[in-house]
């Protein structure tokens, strides 16, 4: 772990790539986990994804 969570401008808002860089987990696994979380929790996961993308700082 890098210690600080930063968004990476990759696909949509860079949240999955930022989580991947922060934790060291493969970005594909993070994206699949986000899809599963969305299917299980519905709008809660989408809301957390949007809030994370909005509140986290950019890597620029």
PyMOL Python script that loads the backbone (N, CA, C, O; Angstrom):
from pymol import cmd

cmd.read_pdbstr("""\
ATOM      1  N   UNK A   1       0.827  -1.183   0.000  1.00  0.00           N
ATOM      2  CA  UNK A   1       0.000   0.000   0.000  1.00  0.00           C
ATOM      3  C   UNK A   1       0.872   1.247   0.000  1.00  0.00           C
ATOM      4  O   UNK A   1       1.926   1.302   0.633  1.00  0.00           O
ATOM      5  N   UNK A   2       0.400   2.227  -0.722  1.00  0.00           N
ATOM      6  CA  UNK A   2       1.135   3.476  -0.827  1.00  0.00           C
ATOM      7  C   UNK A   2       0.904   4.392   0.360  1.00  0.00           C
ATOM      8  O   UNK A   2       1.709   5.292   0.601  1.00  0.00           O
ATOM      9  N   UNK A   3      -0.162   4.192   1.100  1.00  0.00           N
ATOM     10  CA  UNK A   3      -0.446   5.028   2.246  1.00  0.00           C
ATOM     11  C   UNK A   3      -1.476   6.096   1.987  1.00  0.00           C
ATOM     12  O   UNK A   3      -2.190   6.492   2.908  1.00  0.00           O
ATOM     13  N   UNK A   4      -1.576   6.575   0.768  1.00  0.00           N
ATOM     14  CA  UNK A   4      -2.516   7.638   0.446  1.00  0.00           C
ATOM     15  C   UNK A   4      -3.316   7.231  -0.777  1.00  0.00           C
ATOM     16  O   UNK A   4      -2.747   6.771  -1.768  1.00  0.00           O
ATOM     17  N   UNK A   5      -4.630   7.396  -0.716  1.00  0.00           N
ATOM     18  CA  UNK A   5      -5.499   7.015  -1.827  1.00  0.00           C
ATOM     19  C   UNK A   5      -5.601   8.170  -2.804  1.00  0.00           C
ATOM     20  O   UNK A   5      -6.001   9.274  -2.437  1.00  0.00           O
ATOM     21  N   UNK A   6      -5.235   7.906  -4.054  1.00  0.00           N
ATOM     22  CA  UNK A   6      -5.329   8.891  -5.130  1.00  0.00           C
ATOM     23  C   UNK A   6      -6.092   8.294  -6.285  1.00  0.00           C
ATOM     24  O   UNK A   6      -5.962   7.105  -6.573  1.00  0.00           O
ATOM     25  N   UNK A   7      -6.887   9.107  -6.947  1.00  0.00           N
ATOM     26  CA  UNK A   7      -7.604   8.654  -8.127  1.00  0.00           C
ATOM     27  C   UNK A   7      -6.661   8.613  -9.316  1.00  0.00           C
ATOM     28  O   UNK A   7      -5.794   9.472  -9.473  1.00  0.00           O
ATOM     29  N   UNK A   8      -6.842   7.615 -10.138  1.00  0.00           N
ATOM     30  CA  UNK A   8      -6.089   7.496 -11.371  1.00  0.00           C
ATOM     31  C   UNK A   8      -7.064   7.666 -12.521  1.00  0.00           C
ATOM     32  O   UNK A   8      -8.077   6.968 -12.576  1.00  0.00           O
ATOM     33  N   UNK A   9      -6.787   8.562 -13.424  1.00  0.00           N
ATOM     34  CA  UNK A   9      -7.701   8.816 -14.537  1.00  0.00           C
ATOM     35  C   UNK A   9      -7.597   7.689 -15.556  1.00  0.00           C
ATOM     36  O   UNK A   9      -6.804   7.772 -16.494  1.00  0.00           O
ATOM     37  N   UNK A  10      -8.380   6.655 -15.382  1.00  0.00           N
ATOM     38  CA  UNK A  10      -8.348   5.525 -16.292  1.00  0.00           C
ATOM     39  C   UNK A  10      -9.646   5.420 -17.071  1.00  0.00           C
ATOM     40  O   UNK A  10      -9.707   5.854 -18.221  1.00  0.00           O
ATOM     41  N   UNK A  11     -10.667   4.863 -16.483  1.00  0.00           N
ATOM     42  CA  UNK A  11     -11.941   4.669 -17.172  1.00  0.00           C
ATOM     43  C   UNK A  11     -12.954   5.690 -16.672  1.00  0.00           C
ATOM     44  O   UNK A  11     -12.946   6.838 -17.116  1.00  0.00           O
ATOM     45  N   UNK A  12     -13.809   5.292 -15.768  1.00  0.00           N
ATOM     46  CA  UNK A  12     -14.860   6.170 -15.250  1.00  0.00           C
ATOM     47  C   UNK A  12     -14.441   6.669 -13.873  1.00  0.00           C
ATOM     48  O   UNK A  12     -14.458   5.908 -12.906  1.00  0.00           O
ATOM     49  N   UNK A  13     -14.078   7.900 -13.781  1.00  0.00           N
ATOM     50  CA  UNK A  13     -13.682   8.567 -12.547  1.00  0.00           C
ATOM     51  C   UNK A  13     -12.383   8.035 -11.937  1.00  0.00           C
ATOM     52  O   UNK A  13     -11.848   8.684 -11.039  1.00  0.00           O
ATOM     53  N   UNK A  14     -11.861   6.921 -12.361  1.00  0.00           N
ATOM     54  CA  UNK A  14     -10.589   6.406 -11.864  1.00  0.00           C
ATOM     55  C   UNK A  14     -10.639   5.764 -10.498  1.00  0.00           C
ATOM     56  O   UNK A  14      -9.590   5.555  -9.888  1.00  0.00           O
ATOM     57  N   UNK A  15     -11.815   5.443  -9.995  1.00  0.00           N
ATOM     58  CA  UNK A  15     -11.940   4.890  -8.642  1.00  0.00           C
ATOM     59  C   UNK A  15     -11.342   3.491  -8.570  1.00  0.00           C
ATOM     60  O   UNK A  15     -10.571   3.205  -7.654  1.00  0.00           O
ATOM     61  N   UNK A  16     -11.675   2.620  -9.504  1.00  0.00           N
ATOM     62  CA  UNK A  16     -11.165   1.246  -9.473  1.00  0.00           C
ATOM     63  C   UNK A  16      -9.646   1.219  -9.627  1.00  0.00           C
ATOM     64  O   UNK A  16      -8.971   0.460  -8.932  1.00  0.00           O
ATOM     65  N   UNK A  17      -9.108   2.024 -10.513  1.00  0.00           N
ATOM     66  CA  UNK A  17      -7.655   2.078 -10.689  1.00  0.00           C
ATOM     67  C   UNK A  17      -6.980   2.653  -9.447  1.00  0.00           C
ATOM     68  O   UNK A  17      -5.894   2.212  -9.071  1.00  0.00           O
ATOM     69  N   UNK A  18      -7.617   3.634  -8.807  1.00  0.00           N
ATOM     70  CA  UNK A  18      -7.072   4.200  -7.575  1.00  0.00           C
ATOM     71  C   UNK A  18      -7.058   3.192  -6.448  1.00  0.00           C
ATOM     72  O   UNK A  18      -6.074   3.095  -5.715  1.00  0.00           O
ATOM     73  N   UNK A  19      -8.143   2.435  -6.297  1.00  0.00           N
ATOM     74  CA  UNK A  19      -8.197   1.379  -5.273  1.00  0.00           C
ATOM     75  C   UNK A  19      -7.159   0.317  -5.575  1.00  0.00           C
ATOM     76  O   UNK A  19      -6.511  -0.193  -4.660  1.00  0.00           O
ATOM     77  N   UNK A  20      -6.990  -0.023  -6.846  1.00  0.00           N
ATOM     78  CA  UNK A  20      -6.005  -1.019  -7.247  1.00  0.00           C
ATOM     79  C   UNK A  20      -4.582  -0.574  -6.905  1.00  0.00           C
ATOM     80  O   UNK A  20      -3.799  -1.358  -6.370  1.00  0.00           O
ATOM     81  N   UNK A  21      -4.252   0.668  -7.209  1.00  0.00           N
ATOM     82  CA  UNK A  21      -2.920   1.187  -6.879  1.00  0.00           C
ATOM     83  C   UNK A  21      -2.709   1.248  -5.382  1.00  0.00           C
ATOM     84  O   UNK A  21      -1.615   0.956  -4.897  1.00  0.00           O
ATOM     85  N   UNK A  22      -3.738   1.622  -4.644  1.00  0.00           N
ATOM     86  CA  UNK A  22      -3.641   1.805  -3.195  1.00  0.00           C
ATOM     87  C   UNK A  22      -3.459   0.480  -2.467  1.00  0.00           C
ATOM     88  O   UNK A  22      -2.690   0.395  -1.509  1.00  0.00           O
ATOM     89  N   UNK A  23      -4.176  -0.567  -2.924  1.00  0.00           N
ATOM     90  CA  UNK A  23      -4.127  -1.856  -2.238  1.00  0.00           C
ATOM     91  C   UNK A  23      -3.144  -2.843  -2.850  1.00  0.00           C
ATOM     92  O   UNK A  23      -2.727  -3.790  -2.183  1.00  0.00           O
ATOM     93  N   UNK A  24      -2.767  -2.637  -4.107  1.00  0.00           N
ATOM     94  CA  UNK A  24      -1.871  -3.573  -4.775  1.00  0.00           C
ATOM     95  C   UNK A  24      -2.602  -4.745  -5.413  1.00  0.00           C
ATOM     96  O   UNK A  24      -1.964  -5.685  -5.887  1.00  0.00           O
ATOM     97  N   UNK A  25      -3.930  -4.704  -5.433  1.00  0.00           N
ATOM     98  CA  UNK A  25      -4.743  -5.741  -6.059  1.00  0.00           C
ATOM     99  C   UNK A  25      -4.901  -5.402  -7.545  1.00  0.00           C
ATOM    100  O   UNK A  25      -4.939  -4.233  -7.927  1.00  0.00           O
ATOM    101  N   UNK A  26      -4.991  -6.441  -8.369  1.00  0.00           N
ATOM    102  CA  UNK A  26      -5.155  -6.241  -9.810  1.00  0.00           C
ATOM    103  C   UNK A  26      -6.417  -5.436 -10.092  1.00  0.00           C
ATOM    104  O   UNK A  26      -7.446  -5.652  -9.451  1.00  0.00           O
ATOM    105  N   UNK A  27      -6.347  -4.519 -11.034  1.00  0.00           N
ATOM    106  CA  UNK A  27      -7.464  -3.628 -11.344  1.00  0.00           C
ATOM    107  C   UNK A  27      -8.678  -4.403 -11.852  1.00  0.00           C
ATOM    108  O   UNK A  27      -9.811  -3.995 -11.597  1.00  0.00           O
ATOM    109  N   UNK A  28      -8.471  -5.496 -12.555  1.00  0.00           N
ATOM    110  CA  UNK A  28      -9.593  -6.301 -13.028  1.00  0.00           C
ATOM    111  C   UNK A  28     -10.364  -6.902 -11.854  1.00  0.00           C
ATOM    112  O   UNK A  28     -11.594  -6.935 -11.874  1.00  0.00           O
ATOM    113  N   UNK A  29      -9.657  -7.373 -10.839  1.00  0.00           N
ATOM    114  CA  UNK A  29     -10.308  -7.931  -9.654  1.00  0.00           C
ATOM    115  C   UNK A  29     -11.097  -6.855  -8.910  1.00  0.00           C
ATOM    116  O   UNK A  29     -12.181  -7.123  -8.392  1.00  0.00           O
ATOM    117  N   UNK A  30     -10.557  -5.652  -8.858  1.00  0.00           N
ATOM    118  CA  UNK A  30     -11.262  -4.551  -8.192  1.00  0.00           C
ATOM    119  C   UNK A  30     -12.529  -4.210  -8.968  1.00  0.00           C
ATOM    120  O   UNK A  30     -13.586  -4.016  -8.367  1.00  0.00           O
ATOM    121  N   UNK A  31     -12.438  -4.136 -10.278  1.00  0.00           N
ATOM    122  CA  UNK A  31     -13.615  -3.811 -11.087  1.00  0.00           C
ATOM    123  C   UNK A  31     -14.690  -4.894 -10.972  1.00  0.00           C
ATOM    124  O   UNK A  31     -15.878  -4.585 -10.877  1.00  0.00           O
ATOM    125  N   UNK A  32     -14.273  -6.157 -10.982  1.00  0.00           N
ATOM    126  CA  UNK A  32     -15.240  -7.237 -10.802  1.00  0.00           C
ATOM    127  C   UNK A  32     -15.874  -7.187  -9.418  1.00  0.00           C
ATOM    128  O   UNK A  32     -17.067  -7.453  -9.268  1.00  0.00           O
ATOM    129  N   UNK A  33     -15.080  -6.845  -8.409  1.00  0.00           N
ATOM    130  CA  UNK A  33     -15.612  -6.695  -7.056  1.00  0.00           C
ATOM    131  C   UNK A  33     -16.624  -5.566  -6.968  1.00  0.00           C
ATOM    132  O   UNK A  33     -17.631  -5.685  -6.271  1.00  0.00           O
ATOM    133  N   UNK A  34     -16.364  -4.481  -7.665  1.00  0.00           N
ATOM    134  CA  UNK A  34     -17.318  -3.374  -7.688  1.00  0.00           C
ATOM    135  C   UNK A  34     -18.614  -3.763  -8.398  1.00  0.00           C
ATOM    136  O   UNK A  34     -19.696  -3.331  -8.000  1.00  0.00           O
ATOM    137  N   UNK A  35     -18.508  -4.567  -9.437  1.00  0.00           N
ATOM    138  CA  UNK A  35     -19.713  -5.042 -10.123  1.00  0.00           C
ATOM    139  C   UNK A  35     -20.527  -5.949  -9.209  1.00  0.00           C
ATOM    140  O   UNK A  35     -21.748  -5.818  -9.130  1.00  0.00           O
ATOM    141  N   UNK A  36     -19.855  -6.867  -8.519  1.00  0.00           N
ATOM    142  CA  UNK A  36     -20.546  -7.754  -7.585  1.00  0.00           C
ATOM    143  C   UNK A  36     -21.184  -6.947  -6.459  1.00  0.00           C
ATOM    144  O   UNK A  36     -22.324  -7.211  -6.075  1.00  0.00           O
ATOM    145  N   UNK A  37     -20.458  -5.966  -5.929  1.00  0.00           N
ATOM    146  CA  UNK A  37     -21.011  -5.123  -4.864  1.00  0.00           C
ATOM    147  C   UNK A  37     -22.234  -4.356  -5.350  1.00  0.00           C
ATOM    148  O   UNK A  37     -23.189  -4.170  -4.595  1.00  0.00           O
ATOM    149  N   UNK A  38     -22.213  -3.914  -6.592  1.00  0.00           N
ATOM    150  CA  UNK A  38     -23.368  -3.206  -7.155  1.00  0.00           C
ATOM    151  C   UNK A  38     -24.560  -4.144  -7.305  1.00  0.00           C
ATOM    152  O   UNK A  38     -25.694  -3.756  -7.025  1.00  0.00           O
ATOM    153  N   UNK A  39     -24.313  -5.367  -7.740  1.00  0.00           N
ATOM    154  CA  UNK A  39     -25.403  -6.327  -7.888  1.00  0.00           C
ATOM    155  C   UNK A  39     -26.004  -6.713  -6.536  1.00  0.00           C
ATOM    156  O   UNK A  39     -27.205  -6.962  -6.441  1.00  0.00           O
ATOM    157  N   UNK A  40     -25.180  -6.763  -5.498  1.00  0.00           N
ATOM    158  CA  UNK A  40     -25.668  -7.157  -4.173  1.00  0.00           C
ATOM    159  C   UNK A  40     -26.351  -5.998  -3.463  1.00  0.00           C
ATOM    160  O   UNK A  40     -27.439  -6.167  -2.914  1.00  0.00           O
ATOM    161  N   UNK A  41     -25.729  -4.825  -3.467  1.00  0.00           N
ATOM    162  CA  UNK A  41     -26.255  -3.706  -2.675  1.00  0.00           C
ATOM    163  C   UNK A  41     -27.050  -2.704  -3.488  1.00  0.00           C
ATOM    164  O   UNK A  41     -27.767  -1.877  -2.924  1.00  0.00           O
ATOM    165  N   UNK A  42     -26.934  -2.767  -4.791  1.00  0.00           N
ATOM    166  CA  UNK A  42     -27.695  -1.850  -5.643  1.00  0.00           C
ATOM    167  C   UNK A  42     -27.185  -0.426  -5.563  1.00  0.00           C
ATOM    168  O   UNK A  42     -25.995  -0.184  -5.766  1.00  0.00           O
ATOM    169  N   UNK A  43     -28.065   0.519  -5.272  1.00  0.00           N
ATOM    170  CA  UNK A  43     -27.696   1.934  -5.323  1.00  0.00           C
ATOM    171  C   UNK A  43     -26.682   2.355  -4.257  1.00  0.00           C
ATOM    172  O   UNK A  43     -26.056   3.407  -4.388  1.00  0.00           O
ATOM    173  N   UNK A  44     -26.513   1.560  -3.218  1.00  0.00           N
ATOM    174  CA  UNK A  44     -25.543   1.919  -2.169  1.00  0.00           C
ATOM    175  C   UNK A  44     -24.125   1.904  -2.734  1.00  0.00           C
ATOM    176  O   UNK A  44     -23.356   2.835  -2.495  1.00  0.00           O
ATOM    177  N   UNK A  45     -23.775   0.860  -3.478  1.00  0.00           N
ATOM    178  CA  UNK A  45     -22.441   0.762  -4.067  1.00  0.00           C
ATOM    179  C   UNK A  45     -22.216   1.861  -5.099  1.00  0.00           C
ATOM    180  O   UNK A  45     -21.126   2.427  -5.184  1.00  0.00           O
ATOM    181  N   UNK A  46     -23.234   2.159  -5.872  1.00  0.00           N
ATOM    182  CA  UNK A  46     -23.116   3.226  -6.874  1.00  0.00           C
ATOM    183  C   UNK A  46     -22.902   4.568  -6.184  1.00  0.00           C
ATOM    184  O   UNK A  46     -22.067   5.363  -6.614  1.00  0.00           O
ATOM    185  N   UNK A  47     -23.651   4.819  -5.120  1.00  0.00           N
ATOM    186  CA  UNK A  47     -23.494   6.061  -4.366  1.00  0.00           C
ATOM    187  C   UNK A  47     -22.097   6.176  -3.762  1.00  0.00           C
ATOM    188  O   UNK A  47     -21.487   7.243  -3.833  1.00  0.00           O
ATOM    189  N   UNK A  48     -21.578   5.103  -3.172  1.00  0.00           N
ATOM    190  CA  UNK A  48     -20.226   5.128  -2.607  1.00  0.00           C
ATOM    191  C   UNK A  48     -19.171   5.329  -3.687  1.00  0.00           C
ATOM    192  O   UNK A  48     -18.182   6.026  -3.460  1.00  0.00           O
ATOM    193  N   UNK A  49     -19.367   4.730  -4.859  1.00  0.00           N
ATOM    194  CA  UNK A  49     -18.446   4.904  -5.980  1.00  0.00           C
ATOM    195  C   UNK A  49     -18.398   6.371  -6.408  1.00  0.00           C
ATOM    196  O   UNK A  49     -17.319   6.931  -6.605  1.00  0.00           O
ATOM    197  N   UNK A  50     -19.567   6.987  -6.551  1.00  0.00           N
ATOM    198  CA  UNK A  50     -19.634   8.392  -6.963  1.00  0.00           C
ATOM    199  C   UNK A  50     -19.038   9.304  -5.902  1.00  0.00           C
ATOM    200  O   UNK A  50     -18.312  10.243  -6.228  1.00  0.00           O
ATOM    201  N   UNK A  51     -19.339   9.036  -4.628  1.00  0.00           N
ATOM    202  CA  UNK A  51     -18.770   9.848  -3.549  1.00  0.00           C
ATOM    203  C   UNK A  51     -17.252   9.718  -3.486  1.00  0.00           C
ATOM    204  O   UNK A  51     -16.552  10.706  -3.262  1.00  0.00           O
ATOM    205  N   UNK A  52     -16.744   8.511  -3.682  1.00  0.00           N
ATOM    206  CA  UNK A  52     -15.287   8.313  -3.679  1.00  0.00           C
ATOM    207  C   UNK A  52     -14.637   9.076  -4.827  1.00  0.00           C
ATOM    208  O   UNK A  52     -13.605   9.722  -4.643  1.00  0.00           O
ATOM    209  N   UNK A  53     -15.233   9.001  -5.998  1.00  0.00           N
ATOM    210  CA  UNK A  53     -14.691   9.730  -7.145  1.00  0.00           C
ATOM    211  C   UNK A  53     -14.749  11.233  -6.973  1.00  0.00           C
ATOM    212  O   UNK A  53     -13.901  11.956  -7.495  1.00  0.00           O
ATOM    213  N   UNK A  54     -15.735  11.700  -6.251  1.00  0.00           N
ATOM    214  CA  UNK A  54     -15.913  13.135  -6.049  1.00  0.00           C
ATOM    215  C   UNK A  54     -15.006  13.679  -4.930  1.00  0.00           C
ATOM    216  O   UNK A  54     -14.484  14.788  -5.034  1.00  0.00           O
ATOM    217  N   UNK A  55     -14.827  12.896  -3.873  1.00  0.00           N
ATOM    218  CA  UNK A  55     -14.097  13.381  -2.702  1.00  0.00           C
ATOM    219  C   UNK A  55     -12.590  13.100  -2.735  1.00  0.00           C
ATOM    220  O   UNK A  55     -11.817  13.852  -2.141  1.00  0.00           O
ATOM    221  N   UNK A  56     -12.168  12.058  -3.399  1.00  0.00           N
ATOM    222  CA  UNK A  56     -10.744  11.693  -3.414  1.00  0.00           C
ATOM    223  C   UNK A  56      -9.965  12.688  -4.279  1.00  0.00           C
ATOM    224  O   UNK A  56     -10.508  13.290  -5.205  1.00  0.00           O
ATOM    225  N   UNK A  57      -8.699  12.842  -3.958  1.00  0.00           N
ATOM    226  CA  UNK A  57      -7.861  13.772  -4.710  1.00  0.00           C
ATOM    227  C   UNK A  57      -7.288  13.102  -5.955  1.00  0.00           C
ATOM    228  O   UNK A  57      -7.075  11.890  -5.981  1.00  0.00           O
ATOM    229  N   UNK A  58      -7.044  13.899  -6.974  1.00  0.00           N
ATOM    230  CA  UNK A  58      -6.487  13.402  -8.229  1.00  0.00           C
ATOM    231  C   UNK A  58      -4.991  13.171  -8.086  1.00  0.00           C
ATOM    232  O   UNK A  58      -4.346  13.734  -7.202  1.00  0.00           O
ATOM    233  N   UNK A  59      -4.439  12.327  -8.976  1.00  0.00           N
ATOM    234  CA  UNK A  59      -3.006  12.077  -8.952  1.00  0.00           C
ATOM    235  C   UNK A  59      -2.223  13.101  -9.748  1.00  0.00           C
ATOM    236  O   UNK A  59      -0.999  13.000  -9.840  1.00  0.00           O
ATOM    237  N   UNK A  60      -2.896  14.084 -10.324  1.00  0.00           N
ATOM    238  CA  UNK A  60      -2.208  15.102 -11.134  1.00  0.00           C
ATOM    239  C   UNK A  60      -1.501  16.102 -10.293  1.00  0.00           C
ATOM    240  O   UNK A  60      -0.876  17.021 -10.821  1.00  0.00           O
TER     241      UNK A  60
END
""", "prot")
cmd.dss("prot")
cmd.show_as("cartoon", "prot")
cmd.util.cbc("prot")
cmd.orient("prot")
